[in-house]
């Protein structure tokens, strides 16, 4: 049989060579298409500049969301939908930087996760600017020093970021997008710590709760000590020999700890939500959310009156948070997220019904649902 | 004139719509081509696994360098060559993760820049693992716990990273690649510091030197104080009211400082070089470098004898560093980088000439020159 005489490695080598040539050919085509895409993006910028030199807006959140959703719908594989969308995010990011580099302020120090969120949302080509406080991110956007800001809003280990909510009450800045980051918990300790001799595990109370099953199975004898934050846990462990902390990867780098075990969270969908803020109003993308602040008088049935129109007009509420009113005059302030855009007919009906009973209704923005 | 009757905004809108349709069409084609590329990559992995299930190597540094160089050569614009190469880096990174996710150890804490270098070299799909010390990065690669490591080798503010050099002397790990990061210097201070009242500027001596012109022009009255590192400068400024630090963006985040002025370095090409280390030997890419360690006896003319063969055989030396020998027996150790691959004829001739006079010659690796 002549076939069996052919050594497999020779046939394999021939196939590898062919595959490489095919990849080179594909790369050439991808190169040309991305270049044509960039050319189109430049032309879009020219047309916009000609039409309105002062006010031309190059970044359109609803358009980006549509492109990414379509890519995910049509993706034939073998790359995962999210992987493919991330690649298109970068292609759009590079094309946009060609029109005009996007500048984005974000909550700096503790929140290196916030910078990660900014890069995830805008791609690697965005210029990010760290700010020391949430209200300074708002101010920077308000002053036009940057086009957008990124602030944390919900954190599965720390709960809602109240400071962000409060800043919205007094600001005219809009929400133009949202982004989620999956956050993993790792067990970490100093380089001299022996895993078998760990007697204490520090972390934020919610992180300890989220890793309960793992701790029960692998460290049943270790005492669990709740501290203010995961970063605080990591900092403490630095100076102790028999202790470990549960925290994110960034904390292990900051405090020079070794990761003993990765991803020990019981539920794999531990995530933090961030908002993209800006001065512009966003068009419908087809899959949108809207955020509101509503002030209600503190009287019987107030909450029922607030919620009824959502139900009446088929508007799907996804979140409701109450906060004491900053003016303090016996009113409640509610933060509400729902599915839909203020240009949708049922949303408009619900809003006008709410406006009849509420002291004040402020739309923080309609924006595309986070795609990635 | 009928043309002038047509409002420009209507014509513009039509063109914008057409451009968007064209972009959507291009995206569809790009999507299909990237998917076909991923399919090819998967098939490559299958063939390699069939041929050599235990030892199959999926990441080929010379092949990646070739792809990126070709992309940059053929790039028709308008995207810059580096931008286009970064996009292809991500496409390759996503395809490679499909075959088998790449794991890379890097020097952790101080060197968050090192992680940045790892992502720049391997793309966003790589899994990075922080290690507390350079020799632990080597050990992790040696043990096969990760496929590659990333360590700093030259830093324009700190000079050569001697610890990395020394570790190569005793290790069998090879250099498989190099990557450069451009590093910017910013002036930063605490949030309560008034720019006009700054009387002291802290930084590493070399950073102060690199920002001399800017300091002369804008802060001639401020005292310049050299400290151990830029991170140390940032840490100090935290507690002082009239002081500023010169450091990188990461330091401002870590120590909660505000950036007063960005990119104050006199020369814009301030950069840090990192090495990619691994167990494999790398084929020629066509644009390679080689690194050597040579031990010489301390006798008259030793350095001349070492350098002459490079000149004789037309080998272009790019770096020469001398270090005291760790064995301490009156020998010198030289670290040499030159252009070329150990498979090149002239390199082989030069090496055999050097071997005649040197106590020991150790090739640390031939690897593709950094493309990005």
Interface residues (C-beta under 8 A of the other chain):
Chain A: X8 X9 X12 X15 X16 X19 X20 X22 X23 X24 X26 X27 X28 X29 X30 X31 X32 X33 X34 X35 X36 X37 X38 X39 X40 X41 X42 X43 X44 X47 X48 X50 X51 X63 X67 X70 X71 X74 X75 X76 X77 X78 X79 X83 X84 X86 X87 X88 X90 X91 X94 X95 X97 X98 X108 X109 X112 X115 X124 X125 X129 X130 X132 X191 X249 X252 X253 X254 X255 X256 X257 X258 X259
Chain B: X8 X9 X12 X15 X16 X19 X20 X22 X23 X24 X26 X27 X28 X29 X30 X31 X32 X33 X34 X35 X36 X37 X38 X39 X40 X41 X42 X43 X44 X47 X48 X50 X51 X63 X67 X70 X71 X74 X75 X76 X77 X78 X79 X83 X84 X86 X87 X88 X90 X91 X94 X95 X97 X98 X108 X109 X112 X115 X124 X125 X129 X130 X131 X132 X191 X249 X252 X253 X254 X255 X256 X257 X258 X259
